[in-house]
Amino acid sequence: MRYQTEFDRSMHDPEGFWRDQAKQLPWFKFPEQILKTDAQGIGYWFADGQMNTAYMALDHHVETGRGAQTALIYDSPVTGSKARYTYAELTDAVARTAGMLAQLGVVKGDRVIIYMPMIPEAVIAMLAVARLGAIHSVVFGGFAAPELALRIDDATPKLILSASCGIEVTRRIEYKPLLDRALELAQHAPQGCVIFQRPALPATLIAGRDHDWTTLLAAAEPVGCTPVSGADPLYIL
């Protein structure tokens, strides 16, 4: 009965229902207007609220005493690699990665394409972009160059974050040649690419355009969370 009651209320009183749900989140500024409709009839939820997804996912949990709890588990059956990140560790990694992106000019509202394998750095990248109030677009790692080029032109990213390769059970996929070809095909030219070098298959970087992830990260300072509107986009899918 609880589900049916909640569902019925969400249908009959959507603003009241979602106001109550929003109260459970750690906003920087709680929204006064839950649903705003523009002149074209398009609705915007929580448009005057101020929040940040990375803060809600990470910093809030550290501040409320969960910093030592595990936030992310990486377990790759292909490479045999395993790693655990606590909320405190993941917050620090994301804050420093956001600082790395900020040094390259990423600001609120910019788009960043993430073309990476399923490694911790991919999750860290998504949260780091969100921390800056920017918009990430995840492209499946190993996508062919023409498909990646289409997504580059669609998102018009300031930066592309990638890795040197993907590792599958029977083969290694070189990402960098695919990325280079996609940039040749695309009409839009990002300001740069940041490449995470995997030891299994390092990539050759192009001077003036490509940056080494580890080198930049070592020199980066952590940054805080940029407040964004509750109606601002988080990602392009």
ABEGO torsion letter per residue (X at the ends): XAAAAAAAAAAABAAAAAAAAAAABBBABBBABABBBBAAGBBBBGAABBBBAAAAAAAAAAAAGAAABBABBBBBAAAGBBBBBBAAAAAAAAAAAAAAAAAAGBBBGBBBBBBBBBBAAAAAAAAAAAAAGBBBBBBBBGBBAAAAAAAAAAAGBABBBBBABBBBAABBBBAAAAAAAAAAABABBBABBBBBBBAABBBBBBBGABBBAAAAAAABBBBBBBBBBAABBABBX
